[in-house]
Amino acid sequence: MVRVILGLTITAMVAISVIYGLCTGRASELTSAVFDSGTQALNLVLSLTGNLAIWGGIMEIAKDSGLYDSISKITSPLLCKVFRGIKKDSKAIKAISANITANILGLGNAATPSGIEAMKELEKEEVSHKRATDNIVIFVLLNSTGLSLIPTSIATLRLKYSSINPTGTFIYSAAISLIVTAAEIAAVKLIGRRKR
Amino acid sequence: MSISQILIPLIILGIFLYGFGKKADTFSSFCRGAKSGAKSALELLPTLCGLTLGISMLKASGIIDGLVTVISPILEKTGFPAECIPLLIIRPISGSGSLTVLEQLFGEYHPDSTIGNTASIFASSTETVLYTFSIYFGAIKAKKAGYALPLALLGLLLTAWLSAIAAKLYAG
């Protein structure tokens, strides 16, 4: 689905820019944009690679030394309050807390497998397979707000363009993630209650 | 020194000390993680090339500036800068696309400007909603997401509005 959307997006972007650009007489700008974009993309990847490597290395230490599991243990009782009817030491809660911990620490690679496992476990808890239940909806919503401690790539970009404080905005974004996630969970619970 | 500046050195110190205390093979772990981090960054290149092409062409055609002039007066009341609209549109679709837009915004307006801060806060407090939905709902049998997607997109708009407010607070 995403591939199709991306294909459509890029085609639309190119079509709109060529038509609009030619009508407003910007053919030379368009041509140089084409030849600039490859270098630009490569520069972006180069500046990201080093920092994503360093952050990935640090987080791997957290994972291997067991810090990751300890954090998961702290989060699971909290999660039981959010996901109703799921037992504290069930496989579902374990997968959910592994996923949330990975997201918070910015371990994207570790988040997806545990996320998929959590979806399957949550579905097992339910009898009907036709419609997503409240718990499944809440879990996907938790993964749709970017709750993360340190957004490495954004800090890298801010630094690249000489920000005085590359990490300065992160407390605000963490606070906003929390507020929006809480609002979304509250909305799901309200809708769920009205249906019953 | 602000909290945000102290936080990262402290987290890193904590992780290294914890690993050392648990007698873990810290350096091997670090190298393994660094390898996979570098690999995932390099794997971004093809997607980034495609999206950079589209976005640079849009920028060069002048249509973005045109749209910004039209939308600005409408958006002014919400406080969300019209220059960040491309980011708002691409954020739920693609992570590399938002990085590309973010880079262009930083290059043009500086990361510490109101536009730069709003964009940073918005980008770091949101996710690629459509990608997440397709992967997670693709993994289970329940195909009807119900009201989940509208709710997630509504949350995205709420985040955009809050980001604009937070950027003003941050500037003081």
Interface residues (C-beta under 8 A of the other chain):
Chain A: M1 V2 I5 L6 T9 I10 M13 V14 I16 S17 V18 Y20 G21 T24 R26 E29 L30 S32 A33 V34 D36 S37 G38 Q40 A41 L42 L44 V45 L48 T49 G50 L52 A53 I54 W55 G56 G57 I58 M59 E60 I61 A62 K63 D64 S65 G66 L67 G108 N109 T112 G115 I116 M119 K120 L122 E123 S128 H129 K130 R131 A132 T133 I136 V137 F139 V140 L141 N143 S144 T145 G146 L147 S148 L149 I150 P151 S153 I154 L157 R158 K160 Y161 S162 S163 I164 N165 P166 T167 G168 T169 F170 I171 Y172 S173 A174 A175 I176 S177 I179 V180 T181 A183 E184 A187 V188 I191
Chain B: S2 I3 S4 Q5 L7 I8 I11 I12 I15 F16 Y18 G19 K22 A24 D25 T26 S29 F30 C31 R32 G33 A34 K35 S36 G37 A38 S40 A41 L42 L44 L45 T47 L48 C49 G50 L51 T52 L53 G54 I55 S56 M57 L58 K59 A60 S61 G62 I63 G66 I90 I93 S94 G97 L99 T100 L102 E103 F106 G107 H110 P111 D112 G116 N117 S120 I121 F122 A123 S124 S125 T126 E127 V129 L130 Y131 T132 F133 S134 I135 Y136 F137 G138 A139 I140 K141 A142 K143 K144 A145 G146 Y147 A148 L151 A152 G155 L158 T159 L162 S163 A166 A167 L169 Y170
